[in-house]
Amino acid sequence: MTPCLSLIRHCYLKTDSLRFIMTFAQTPARKTGNGASDTLPKPDGSARNIHASPLRVGIVLWPSFPMMSLAGIVESLRHAGDHGDASHPRYARWDVLGAPGSRAMSSCGIPVEATTPYGQPEAFDYIFVIGGLLRDLPNVPDGHRNFLRAAGRAGSVIIGVCTGIFVLAREGLLEGKTVCVHPYHQTDFETAFPHLRPVFDKDYVSAGNIITVLGGVSILALTARIIQEHFGPDRSAKMIHQMTLPAVAGISPAHWAPALTNLTITDPRIQNAVVTLDAQATTNPSISQLARSLGLSERHFLRLFRQQVGRSPKDYLVDIKLRAAVWMLRQTTRSVTSVAYAAGFSSGANLADHCQKRLGATPTQLRRGHDDLSVSRH
């Protein structure tokens, strides 16, 4: 690590949430199969002088797109250009592409107007495709698909964000590639595209000129890497500092909450309970308080949860925390005790006990690549 980067880390990376994103910005490339890795494709002109020719980013929005993904892209690039409090498109230019006067409605009901016509795909270094709700993916202007197909023929770097991955798959741009899919959409993706090879334990995957990213806060892991690649580690650290996240150290939420992928939960109260438990697993939420918040007695809640999920809320929480711990053991160099606390266990010994009982391996064995990660079902 250079002295400059070391100083930046000392000054900026004071919270665990920042260290999480910085890990992705600096982690060496890892191969994931089918030519996929964390190494970003290099757009033409990537080594140019950014002061003379800023990075060009085009964004194509599908109907009911998530505002968080759009904000993550734009705000990351904006903060990368910060000098003091004077932030503006200094090193990068971004545009929402579409027909003049057209608007895309976000999932939260806020419309976003196109800022420039589609133009030529070669004019952009990166083209982000942000998908929307699955039911709305077909309802898109022909210009979107025509531009995307032209970008594919031109070999442009295309980034599928969230359900934008479904869009790329439908356009035939993911053939033979490993792709990154949010665990929430695992069943939908595998049903629609059984011939493709998805992974669910990464924030993003790069394969040739295609990058796929989960969406949500995972977009920040990708933008941090893009900023580091093009603008340098100081700008990446600046962006990370400005985009402080109240996250648990070393954990991307998608990595530790995929336990219910293949279950069907019909009771909306239990659906809400699962979302809450997923989000708060590492803080050991109170089951009795959760039951009261849903208007249920604790006894009735426990019975409903077991009926719908197949195990108790306590066991479900342990499974979620174990997924978080296993991910940190394999993806970071943190000590077992540090991983235990971050994942919500009371001690390293407590984590080791659960690993042995449920996974049949010690934390050290899991760190070295023990393959049996099936969490016990109760």
N, C-alpha and C positions, 0 to 999 in steps of 0.2 A: 504494500500500500504506500502510495506516495505521501510525503509530508503534508502536501496540500489537502489531500483527501482525508488524511488522519485528522487534521485540524478541523475540517468541515464536520466530520463525524462528531468530534468532541463538542463543537459549538451547537450543532443542530440536533443530533440524534439523542435527545435526552429522555425520550419516552419509548416504551416497548413497541408501541404501534408504529413509530417511525422506523425502528430497527427492522420490523417486519417487511416494510416496503423496500428499505435499503438492501435487505438480503437479496431480493429479486433483482434489483438494479445491478448488483455486483456478482451474483452467483455465476460461476463458469457454466458454459453451455452444457446441457445434458441431453443425450440422445434418448428418444422415447419410442423408436421403432418407425418403420415405413418412411425413413428419411426425415422424421420430425425431431425437433430439438427446441431448446430455448433460444438458439441463435437467430437473430432477426435477419431477414433478407435485406440486402443492401439496394436501395433504389438508385437509379442512375443519378450521378451527381452528388452522392451522399458525402463525398469528401470536400465539397465546395466550401468557399468562404461564406459562412452563414450571415455575416454582416452585409455582404454584397448580394446574396441570393438566399433569402429565408426558405426554410422548409415549407413545402406546400401540402396541405392536408385537405382532402375532400371528404365530406360526410353525407351519406345518403340515408335518409330516415324513412323507415317503413311505418305504416299506420300503427298507432298505439305504442310507439317506441317508449322505452324507459328514459325519463329525463336524467336520471343519475348517470347513465352511460354517456350521454351527450355532454353533461356538465363535467364529468371526469376527464374527457378528452380536451375540451376547450380550456377548462380551468388549469389543467396541468401545463398546457402549452403557454397559457397566459402567465402563470407564475414563473415559468422557466425564463421569461423575459423581464422579470422584475429587477429593477435597480432602485433600491430604497422602496418608496411607495408608488413609484411611477411605473405601473405595469401596463403594457400594451403589446400588440403583436410584433415584438422586436425580432425574434429569431425564427418565428413560424407564422404562416398565414393559414387561416382555416376558413372554409366556406361550407355552407349547407347547400347541396346541389339539388336542382330541380327546375321545372319549367318556370318562367318568369311569373311572379305573383302567386305561385302555388304554396300551399301550406301543408304541413304534416301535423296531425293531432297526437300529442303525447298521451300516454296511458293515464296521466293525472289530469288531463283535460286542458292543458295549456298548448296552444298551437305554436308552431315554429315555422317561419316563412323562409323559403329558399333565398339565399343571398347571392347566388350566381347561377347562370345556366350550366347545364352539364359540361359542355365543352369537350375537349379531348382528354381521355384518361391519362395520356402521357404528361399532361400538365401538372399532375399531382404525384408527390412522392409516396404518399399513403392514402388509400381510399378506405374509409371506415363505413361498413354497412351495419347499421343498428336495426335489428329486427324488433317486432312488436309482439303483441299477443298472438298466439298460434292461429286463432280463428281469423285474424285480420291479415295474415301474411299474403293471401292471394289478392287482396284488394289494394293493388298498388298500380301507379301509373305505368304505362308501357315504357315511358322514357327511363324509368328506374332500371328495368330489366335490360333494355337496349344498351344503356350506359355500362351496366355491369358486365354484359357479354362482351362489349368492346374492350373493357378493361382486362377481361380474361384473355382475349386474343392478343392484346398488347403486352401481356406479361407484367402488368402493373402489380404492385404490392397491394393486396386486398385483405382487409381485416374484418372478419365476421364477429360481431359483438352480440352476445346473448343469443336470441333466436335468429340473429343475422346468420348464424351457422346453418340453420335450416334453409335460409335463402340461398346460400352458396351451394348447399348440397343439391337443391332443386335445380340449380343452373348448371350442375355437372362440374363444378369447380373443385370439388373435394375428392374426386376419384383417385384411389390409390394413396390417399393421405390419412395420417392420423390426425384426429380433430379433438378439440377440447369442448366438452359439453357440460352444462350445469347439471348436477345430479337431479335437480328437480325435473328436468326434461329427459331423463335417461330413457324411460319407457317409451315416450313419444318418439324420440330420435331413433331408437333401435327398431321400433315398429315401422317407421317411415323409411328408414335407410338401413336395412339389415346387412347390406354388403359393406358398409363403412365401418371403420375402426375408431370408436370414440374412447377417450379417456376422461375420467371424472375427478381426478385428484390433483389437477394443476390449474393455475390461474390462466395460463395461455400456452399454446403450442404453435410453433412455427414449422411449416412444411413447404419447402420451395418458396414460391411467391405468395403463399397463403398463410395468414395468421388467424387463429381462432382463439377467442377470449371469452371467459364466462360472462362478463358484464358485472354489474354491481361495483363493489370496491376493487374487484380484481382488475378492472380497467386501469387502476392506478399503478399496479405492478408493471403492466405493459408500457404505459406512458413514461414511467420512470426509466425503464430500459431504453426506450426510444430517445428520450432526452439525453441520457448519458451517452448513447452511441453517437448522437449528432452534435450535441452542445457541450459535452464534457461532464465529469462528475460533480463539479461545483454547481452547475445549473440543475442537475438532477437532485442534489442535496437541498438546494434552495426550494425547489418545487415540493419535495417531501416535507420540508420544514413548514411550508405554508399550508400544506394539505393535511395537517395533523388529524389522525384518526383515533377515535376512542376504541381501539381494537385490542384484543388480547394478544400478547406477544407471540410472534411466530405463527399465527394461525390465520389462514384465510377462511372465512365462514363456510365456504363451499366444501372445504376439506373435512370438516368435522360434523356435518349434519346431513349425510346421505342415507341414514339408517332406514328410512321409511319408503325408499324408492319404489319397492314392489308391493306396498300395502295400499289398500283402498280404505280410506276413512270417510264414512258417510255422515257422522255427527259433526255439525259445524263447531260445537263446543270443544270437541276433542281435536279438531283441526286447529283451532285457535290455541289449544293447550300445547300441541306439538310445536307450533311456530314459536311460542314463548319459550318452551324448554330448549329448542334448538338455539335460540338467540342468547339465552341466559345460562346455558349448561355449565360453563366454567365458573359461574358465581354461585352454584348450588342453590337455585331458587326454592322457596318454601312451597311444598306441595299443598299444604292446607290453605295458604294465601291464594295460590293459583286456583284452587277449587272455589273459594269464596268469590274470586273475581269473575268466575264463570256462572255464578249463581247456583252452585251445587254444594251439597254437603261433601265433606272429604270422603266419606264412605261411598256415596253414590258416584263421585268422580272416579275413585279408584276402580270401581266395578266397571263403569263405562270405558275407561281407558284400557283396562285389560281386555275387554270384549273387542274393542276396535283395533288395538295395537298388538295384542298378543302377549303383553308383559306389563309389569307395573311401571308407573312413572319413574320410580327410583332406579329400576333396572335399565330403563331407557336412558336416563341421565348418565348412568355409568357407561353405557355403550357409546354415547356421544363423546364423553370425556376421553374414553379410550381411543377413539378415532383421532381426536385432537392430539393426544399424547404420542400415538404411533407416528402420526405425520411429522410432529416436531422431532421425534427421535431420528427419523430417517432423513429429514430435510435440513436440520440444523445441527450445530455442535454443542448445544446447550447441555448442561449436566442433567442427569436423571432427576435430581431434586428440583432443579429449576423447571424442567418440563412438567414435573408433577404439580407444582404450585400453579404454573400457568394454565394447566388443563383443569384445575379445580380439585385435585386430590389433596389430602391433608398432609402428605409427606411422600418422600421417595419410596419408603417401605410400603405405604398404602397403595401407590401405583404399582409397585412390583407384585404385590399380592393379587391385585385385580388382573394384571397381565398374565400371571401364572394360572389363575383359576379360569379365566375366560379365553385366553389365547394360547395357553400351553407353552409360554415362553417367557423369559426374563426380559426386562427392558433392553439389556445389552444385546441379547440375541435378536430382538426385534430391530435394533439399530443396525445390526450386521446383515439384515435381510431375511430374517425368518419369514417364510412364505405364508404361513397359516394366519390370515388376518380375519377369519370369520368370527364375528362377535356372537357370543352365545345368545340364544333366543329363550325367553322364559314364558 
